[in-house]
Amino acid sequence: MKKFMFLIREDLARLAQMDEAELQADIAAMTAWAEELAAGGNLLSGEPLEPDTRYITKNHIASDGPFAEARESVSGYFLIQAADLEEAARIAATCPSLQDDKIAIEVRPLMIYA
């Protein structure tokens, strides 16, 4: 099995407009999905991310994130295992929040160094 990272991307404006009940419903849906992935043996780990961020380059650290010019942000990640990229993408497609068009998922294989 290979390892893959799911980067969960969400619209910042949508997140800012959500009330507590909507937020809790989204969290419950993602938690249930994570439990399904774990039961199927695919989930290795995952966490939501705080919206605060620092963008660092060689000569600059921007500390005022999330950035106003950004439409979306990475709001969490899952580390999963799957046979190949196609299977990982099929697994990502089962996410209820993705199916409801609330998030996008970037599926990235982890590079293995020998």
C-alpha positions in Angstrom: 0.0 0.0 0.0 1.1 3.5 -0.8 0.5 6.6 1.4 -1.4 9.7 0.2 -2.3 13.0 1.7 -5.7 14.5 1.3 -5.5 18.3 1.6 -8.9 19.6 2.5 -9.6 22.9 0.8 -12.5 25.2 1.8 -13.9 28.5 0.8 -12.9 31.1 3.4 -16.0 33.2 2.8 -18.3 30.2 3.3 -16.6 29.3 6.5 -16.9 32.9 7.9 -20.7 32.9 7.2 -21.4 29.5 8.9 -23.2 29.5 12.2 -22.4 27.1 15.0 -25.0 24.5 14.0 -23.8 24.4 10.4 -20.2 24.1 11.6 -21.0 21.2 13.9 -23.0 19.4 11.1 -20.0 19.7 8.8 -17.7 18.4 11.6 -20.0 15.5 12.3 -20.1 14.5 8.6 -16.3 14.6 8.3 -15.9 12.7 11.5 -18.3 10.0 10.3 -16.4 9.7 7.0 -13.1 9.5 8.9 -14.5 6.6 11.0 -15.6 4.8 7.8 -12.0 5.2 6.3 -10.5 3.9 9.6 -12.9 0.9 9.6 -11.9 0.1 6.0 -8.2 0.2 6.9 -7.4 3.3 4.8 -7.1 6.1 7.4 -3.7 6.5 9.0 -4.2 9.9 10.6 -5.9 13.3 10.0 -6.5 16.6 11.7 -8.4 19.9 11.1 -6.2 23.0 10.9 -6.6 26.3 12.6 -7.1 29.2 10.2 -4.1 31.1 11.5 -1.1 30.8 9.3 2.4 32.1 8.5 3.7 32.2 5.0 7.4 32.0 5.0 9.9 32.8 2.3 13.7 33.4 2.4 13.3 37.1 3.2 9.8 37.4 4.6 7.4 36.0 7.1 3.8 37.1 6.6 1.9 36.8 9.8 -1.5 38.3 9.0 -3.1 35.2 7.6 -5.5 33.9 6.6 -4.8 36.0 3.6 -7.5 38.3 2.3 -6.7 37.6 -1.3 -7.1 33.9 -0.9 -10.5 32.4 -1.8 -9.8 29.1 -0.2 -7.6 27.6 2.4 -6.3 24.2 3.5 -8.5 23.5 6.5 -7.3 20.0 7.3 -5.7 16.9 6.1 -6.0 13.1 6.1 -3.1 10.7 5.6 -4.5 7.5 4.0 -3.2 4.4 2.4 -4.4 3.0 -0.9 -3.1 0.7 -3.7 -2.5 3.6 -6.1 -3.4 7.2 -6.9 -6.6 6.1 -8.7 -7.9 4.2 -5.6 -6.9 7.2 -3.4 -8.9 9.5 -5.7 -11.9 7.1 -5.5 -11.7 7.2 -1.7 -11.6 11.0 -1.7 -14.6 11.1 -3.9 -16.7 9.4 -1.2 -16.4 12.4 1.1 -19.8 13.7 1.9 -18.6 17.3 2.1 -17.0 17.0 -1.3 -20.2 15.5 -2.7 -22.2 18.4 -1.2 -19.7 20.8 -3.0 -18.6 22.3 0.3 -14.9 21.4 -0.1 -12.3 20.3 -2.6 -9.7 17.6 -1.9 -6.3 17.6 -3.3 -4.9 14.0 -3.4 -1.1 13.9 -3.2 1.1 10.7 -3.1 3.8 10.8 -0.5 7.2 10.5 -2.0 9.2 7.5 -0.7 12.9 7.9 -0.5 14.9 4.6 -0.7 
